[in-house]
Amino acid sequence: MKAYLVGADRLGNIPDYLASQGIRINGHLSGRDASHQRKPVSVHGADLIILFTDFMGHNVMRNYRQLAQQNNIRFIACRRSVCDLQLSLGSIRRNAN
């Protein structure tokens, strides 16, 4: 599975956790750039969009949520912590079954 990450300036140990779950990072952007707030970048090839909500504006979140829905890509929104990410990934895996 390939994931596109939006939010968080630093990812810390999140890439290691995602790799342990079989998820490759297809791309990452902090969401702070004004151009990212107006129009989302292409997430071509991603199976999942992960929104880290700690320091992200509502416009960025709304735009990427809409992009995920338009392209039929699953998305999760969580805080930038492995624990929160783990819970969110668990919920989409339960819903997939």
Sequence and secondary structure as in RCSB ss.txt:
>XXXX:A:sequence
MKAYLVGADRLGNIPDYLASQGIRINGHLSGRDASHQRKPVSVHGADLIILFTDFMGHNVMRNYRQLAQQNNIRF
IACRRSVCDLQLSLGSIRRNAN
>XXXX:A:secstr
 EEEEES S  TTHHHHHHHTT EEEEEE S SHHHHHS    TT SEEEEE TT  HHHHHHHHHHHHHTT EE
EEE SSHHHHHHHHHHHHHHH 
